[in-house]
Amino acid sequence: MGFHQIDERNQALLSKIAIDDGHGENSAYFDGWKAYDNNPFHPENNPLGVIQMGLAENQLSFGMIVDWIRKHPEASICTPEGLEKFKSIANFQDYHGLQEFRKAMASFMGKVRGGRVKFDPSRIVMGGGATGASETVIFCLADPGDAFLVPSPYYAAFDRDLKWRTRAQIIPVHCNSSNNFQVTEAALEIAYKKAQEANMKVKGVIITNPSNPLGTTYDRDTLKTLVTFVNQHDIHLICDEIYSATVFKAPTFTSIAEIVEQMEHCKKELIHILYSLSKDMGLPGFRVGIIYSYNDVVVRRARQMSSFGLVSSQTQHLLAAMLSDEDFVDKFLAENSKRLGERHARFTKELDKMGITCLNSNAGVFVWMDLRRLLKDQTFKAEMELWRVIINEVKLNVSPGSSFHVTEPGWFRVCFANMDDNTVDVALNRIHSFVENIDKKEDNTVAMPSKTRHRDNKLRLSFSFSGRRYDKGNVLNSPHTMSPHSPLVRARTY
Amino acid sequence: MGFHQIDERNQALLSKIAIDDGHGENSAYFDGWKAYDNNPFHPENNPLGVIQMGLAENQLSFGMIVDWIRKHPEASICTPEGLEKFKSIANFQDYHGLQEFRKAMASFMGKVRGGRVKFDPSRIVMGGGATGASETVIFCLADPGDAFLVPSPYYAAFDRDLKWRTRAQIIPVHCNSSNNFQVTEAALEIAYKKAQEANMKVKGVIITNPSNPLGTTYDRDTLKTLVTFVNQHDIHLICDEIYSATVFKAPTFTSIAEIVEQMEHCKKELIHILYSLSKDMGLPGFRVGIIYSYNDVVVRRARQMSSFGLVSSQTQHLLAAMLSDEDFVDKFLAENSKRLGERHARFTKELDKMGITCLNSNAGVFVWMDLRRLLKDQTFKAEMELWRVIINEVKLNVSPGSSFHVTEPGWFRVCFANMDDNTVDVALNRIHSFVENIDKKEDNTVAMPSKTRHRDNKLRLSFSFSGRRYDKGNVLNSPHTMSPHSPLVRARTY
């Protein structure tokens, strides 16, 4: 059952959705995942393997969660302390969700936003992870063929989540490095006009704040511009805020929820928030997706649709207890932010020493790394060439910007929070050797490596780079292994 | 946020799916759920309340599951014994599911079918409950407008599960009491022709075996007829087997999996099985839906789609351990079947004494009760009148046949496994008083109550029947309360 073409027999038998490759799993982009799957790094068992830096997971704060669970056996229905609730919880399938779960989620979402805004538990709607929650909102808002404007670069799997089964369309709002990839009114209008010219009905704008892959947060003015834009065109604004607790330094994260409360003429019924615990708490396996809409009908319909992807009541029950422990939540959020900040600082500082810069970011579990100066020429073909060297020779699975629909070649998303410190060291050492190797080659033709060599078109990546040389000495005892599971098959990670 | 009409503003803003009431929650049928919600029976707190007999839940075997969990703390990631696995499980989101979960599910499905057939773990695909699993298969097989033939009476929420978001259509295959509602080739052909005449492309047949609401199993010959029919027309056969472990007496349950293995000319790529643990193990809150397809492409695509409704890895992990305990599974299946059989025998025997017959059944958590003789006339209007008396006066929420798209008025689905023995007693006493009351009235005009008065059109239900009179003496100490949660909002229970 490999990923081959659909045979003629099945082309006649199955739906267009099944026949077409709307899922997007077969793109070249996924070669990196395959490379990792075929040869995953392990500090002891496979020290020369591929390091997974394409996985937007947050593994830095698990210890706190595990400690909490150890101290709260009553929170689980599978302990002697909690077993008496097993029957009522295992039986529970009300699509509103456990009342205490909704209440705890609303409270948690408020705390993540610094307590500056309150969420109403009656508007908390469950989806099957962020993946299911995103699709549900689109089913509520769009008919087949309707379009959404999405600032690019954007999350690679939006094509699956937003378009595949809903048959809606995405029109990118092109952003670029000239203003640090910020969304402008002009760019929004250009995309809107493009959709109109293609006879598409634009139903809304979808942003991810903090941004995946940029790791930056939207400022208040841009959020206000967006609200004004959707107000003017009477279209929806969907704000995917699944990385909101990953903000680790200034500026503070501003949720659309705050803007909605502050702007006088905001048509609230156009505003919808997506949330999840996969990134902010590092619990992707629990499949907690949340839709928070200010539109009553969307709340009602999305809730009816949540029957297609409810959160297991066993999981709701556990999280209800955990998230309503305010002390724990306060400590967790502070510590999680601190750990992400430290990891980010260390990672970017080391890259900087090597002459590699990243977009200045304050959030997320990844950096947006600028390797434009290493491109043979400023094309996506050259980006892919460089990327293949990084995958096959440096043995790091990073994600090329093209997979996030960016317009400028040479950017790469590099995840830093899905591994332990020792693995980070190995990755950094590999990058260092890689750059040094290039620079040595360059010395013969150009100059010393420096940030000023940005966009130096003379660089060639024709050398044979062996990742094995510098690996051996760097293998430390890493207590954790990378997940062996194919990222091809992940619900919402890349 | 009541269930009102969609206002004009939202009619302009939202999708057709959101505007139309494809979910079906607003039908008159749900008045019964509302009646229960507004006044739920409780043996001590509300002994005159409505008893919920519209909920297809299996609560008879929870004790065994609870015992198993008590003895296996290592099966949970929230116990000191299992906590070390917390990180890897909470992180796990591979859409194949935990290998041990798929293996255990495949083994369990084989055992449920008496070990007569084996299931391949690599074909086990997760869906968000049976609700999500059903929709996923339709997304794989049908384009909008395509039709499926479904023998009626059928599960009331198929309209939501199969049609709502996929935009597929259902054409009922009308079955009736003349042959105990068995599906015939002639009925299939009539439905097929009807679809063709309506210019619909028929993509398949969907059966529920054991049947909901009939509580009967399909015999081998009928299953073979179905396979021959889909082979001839080159369309799909989806077998919803979510009640397969509820068979409590002969004849033995035959899965389509057995027929597929036995028939020489079966086009396997047309056959798909739906499964779940909501009924067979009574765990609807855990949202375990399974798609088992013999078509490789459907397996692949359904698995990609499962990202919209994966089972929480916490729940997968627990069930993997439980279902791979073969001793436990064997005992559970035997005991569950025994308890359902005992409850069914007791319930139908008592009804029989009152002159009320049910369709002879061997499975399920409900009976298909024949109240045709109590109808004013043989119309669905009369069925609704009788039903309103049962709801409002007898205070039992049973489900009228019309909600299952049956063609003959006067049948009611009555659930018997979602309550304890004492609640059953109260329900039986209420029915007894109800019938006695009718018979007393009848005595003045017709004859003594007897089964021979079947289809006696002279009966009128114009009396004022107070359920309160006979309730008070019957209230025993029932240790369990009915779920207070609105069945309006259940994922897949009615």
Contacts between the chains, C-beta under 8 A, distances in Angstrom:
chain1	res1	chain2	res2	distance
A	1	B	122	7.3
A	1	B	296	5.1
A	1	B	299	6.3
A	1	B	300	5.7
A	3	B	300	7.5
A	6	B	297	5.8
A	7	B	297	7.7
A	9	B	269	7.0
A	10	B	269	7.3
A	10	B	295	7.1
A	10	B	297	4.6
A	12	B	234	7.9
A	13	B	141	7.5
A	13	B	234	7.5
A	13	B	236	7.3
A	13	B	269	6.9
A	13	B	270	7.3
A	13	B	295	7.6
A	14	B	140	6.1
A	14	B	141	6.1
A	14	B	297	6.2
A	14	B	298	7.0
A	14	B	301	7.6
A	15	B	139	6.5
A	15	B	140	6.0
A	15	B	141	5.7
A	15	B	142	5.4
A	15	B	143	5.2
A	15	B	146	7.7
A	16	B	143	5.5
A	17	B	139	5.7
A	17	B	140	7.2
A	17	B	143	7.9
A	17	B	301	7.6
A	18	B	139	7.5
A	18	B	140	4.5
A	18	B	141	7.2
A	18	B	297	6.4
A	18	B	298	7.0
A	18	B	301	4.5
A	23	B	301	7.6
A	23	B	304	4.5
A	23	B	305	7.9
A	25	B	304	6.4
A	57	B	91	6.5
A	59	B	87	7.3
A	59	B	91	7.0
A	62	B	86	7.2
A	62	B	87	4.7
A	62	B	90	7.4
A	65	B	86	7.2
A	65	B	90	7.5
A	66	B	83	5.9
A	66	B	86	5.2
A	66	B	87	7.1
A	69	B	78	5.2
A	69	B	83	6.3
A	69	B	86	6.7
A	70	B	80	6.6
A	70	B	83	6.1
A	73	B	78	7.3
A	73	B	79	7.0
A	73	B	80	8.0
A	75	B	78	7.0
A	76	B	76	6.1
A	76	B	78	3.5
A	76	B	79	7.0
A	78	B	69	5.2
A	78	B	73	7.4
A	78	B	75	7.0
A	78	B	76	3.5
A	78	B	78	6.0
A	78	B	79	6.5
A	78	B	318	6.3
A	79	B	73	7.0
A	79	B	76	7.0
A	79	B	78	6.4
A	79	B	79	5.3
A	80	B	70	6.6
A	80	B	73	8.0
A	83	B	66	5.9
A	83	B	69	6.3
A	83	B	70	6.1
A	86	B	62	7.2
A	86	B	65	7.2
A	86	B	66	5.2
A	86	B	69	6.7
A	87	B	59	7.3
A	87	B	62	4.7
A	87	B	66	7.1
A	87	B	480	7.9
A	88	B	483	7.6
A	89	B	285	6.0
A	90	B	62	7.4
A	90	B	65	7.5
A	90	B	282	7.2
A	90	B	283	4.9
A	90	B	284	7.8
A	90	B	285	5.0
A	90	B	286	6.3
A	91	B	57	6.5
A	91	B	59	7.0
A	91	B	282	7.1
A	91	B	283	7.8
A	91	B	284	6.4
A	91	B	285	5.7
A	91	B	483	6.3
A	92	B	284	7.9
A	92	B	285	4.3
A	92	B	483	7.4
A	92	B	485	6.8
A	93	B	129	7.8
A	93	B	278	7.7
A	93	B	284	4.4
A	93	B	285	5.1
A	93	B	287	7.6
A	93	B	485	7.9
A	93	B	490	5.3
A	93	B	491	4.7
A	93	B	492	7.6
A	93	B	493	6.6
A	94	B	485	3.8
A	94	B	486	6.4
A	94	B	489	5.0
A	94	B	490	6.6
A	95	B	489	4.3
A	95	B	490	7.0
A	95	B	491	6.0
A	96	B	485	7.8
A	96	B	486	7.8
A	96	B	489	5.7
A	122	B	1	7.2
A	128	B	128	5.1
A	128	B	132	7.2
A	128	B	307	7.8
A	128	B	308	5.2
A	128	B	309	4.0
A	128	B	310	6.4
A	129	B	93	7.7
A	129	B	307	7.2
A	129	B	308	7.9
A	129	B	310	6.8
A	131	B	307	4.8
A	131	B	308	5.7
A	132	B	128	7.2
A	132	B	307	7.7
A	132	B	308	4.4
A	132	B	309	5.8
A	135	B	308	5.7
A	139	B	15	6.4
A	139	B	17	5.7
A	139	B	18	7.5
A	139	B	165	5.6
A	140	B	14	6.1
A	140	B	15	6.0
A	140	B	17	7.2
A	140	B	18	4.5
A	141	B	13	7.5
A	141	B	14	6.0
A	141	B	15	5.7
A	141	B	18	7.2
A	142	B	15	5.4
A	143	B	15	5.2
A	143	B	16	5.5
A	143	B	17	7.9
A	144	B	144	7.7
A	146	B	15	7.7
A	160	B	304	7.8
A	160	B	307	7.4
A	165	B	139	5.6
A	165	B	165	7.5
A	165	B	305	7.1
A	165	B	308	7.6
A	234	B	12	7.9
A	234	B	13	7.5
A	236	B	13	7.3
A	269	B	9	7.0
A	269	B	10	7.3
A	269	B	13	6.9
A	270	B	13	7.3
A	278	B	93	7.7
A	282	B	90	7.2
A	282	B	91	7.1
A	283	B	90	4.9
A	283	B	91	7.9
A	284	B	90	7.8
A	284	B	91	6.3
A	284	B	92	7.9
A	284	B	93	4.3
A	285	B	89	6.0
A	285	B	90	5.0
A	285	B	91	5.7
A	285	B	92	4.4
A	285	B	93	5.1
A	285	B	312	6.8
A	285	B	313	3.2
A	285	B	314	7.0
A	286	B	90	6.3
A	286	B	312	5.1
A	286	B	313	6.8
A	286	B	314	6.1
A	287	B	93	7.6
A	287	B	309	7.9
A	287	B	310	5.2
A	287	B	311	7.6
A	287	B	312	5.3
A	287	B	313	7.9
A	295	B	10	7.1
A	295	B	13	7.6
A	296	B	1	5.1
A	297	B	6	5.8
A	297	B	7	7.7
A	297	B	10	4.6
A	297	B	14	6.3
A	297	B	18	6.4
A	298	B	14	7.0
A	298	B	18	7.0
A	299	B	1	6.2
A	300	B	1	5.7
A	300	B	3	7.5
A	301	B	14	7.6
A	301	B	17	7.6
A	301	B	18	4.5
A	301	B	23	7.6
A	303	B	489	7.4
A	304	B	23	4.5
A	304	B	25	6.4
A	304	B	160	7.8
A	305	B	23	7.9
A	305	B	165	7.1
A	307	B	128	7.8
A	307	B	129	7.2
A	307	B	131	4.8
A	307	B	132	7.7
A	307	B	160	7.4
A	307	B	490	7.8
A	307	B	491	4.0
A	307	B	492	6.9
A	308	B	128	5.2
A	308	B	129	7.9
A	308	B	131	5.7
A	308	B	132	4.4
A	308	B	135	5.7
A	308	B	165	7.6
A	308	B	308	7.0
A	308	B	309	5.7
A	309	B	128	4.0
A	309	B	132	5.8
A	309	B	287	7.9
A	309	B	308	5.7
A	309	B	309	3.7
A	310	B	128	6.4
A	310	B	129	6.8
A	310	B	287	5.1
A	310	B	491	5.6
A	311	B	287	7.6
A	311	B	312	6.6
A	312	B	285	6.8
A	312	B	286	5.2
A	312	B	287	5.3
A	312	B	311	6.6
A	312	B	312	3.8
A	312	B	314	6.8
A	312	B	315	4.3
A	313	B	285	3.2
A	313	B	286	6.8
A	313	B	287	7.9
A	314	B	285	7.0
A	314	B	286	6.1
A	314	B	312	6.8
A	314	B	314	6.0
A	314	B	315	5.2
A	314	B	318	7.2
A	315	B	312	4.3
A	315	B	314	5.2
A	315	B	315	6.7
A	318	B	78	6.3
A	318	B	314	7.2
A	480	B	87	7.7
A	483	B	88	7.6
A	483	B	91	6.4
A	483	B	92	7.4
A	483	B	94	8.0
A	485	B	92	6.9
A	485	B	93	8.0
A	485	B	94	3.8
A	485	B	96	7.7
A	486	B	94	6.4
A	486	B	96	7.9
A	489	B	94	4.9
A	489	B	95	4.3
A	489	B	96	5.7
A	489	B	303	7.4
A	490	B	93	5.3
A	490	B	94	6.6
A	490	B	95	7.0
A	490	B	307	7.8
A	491	B	93	4.7
A	491	B	95	6.0
A	491	B	307	4.0
A	491	B	310	5.7
A	492	B	93	7.6
A	492	B	307	6.9
A	493	B	93	6.6
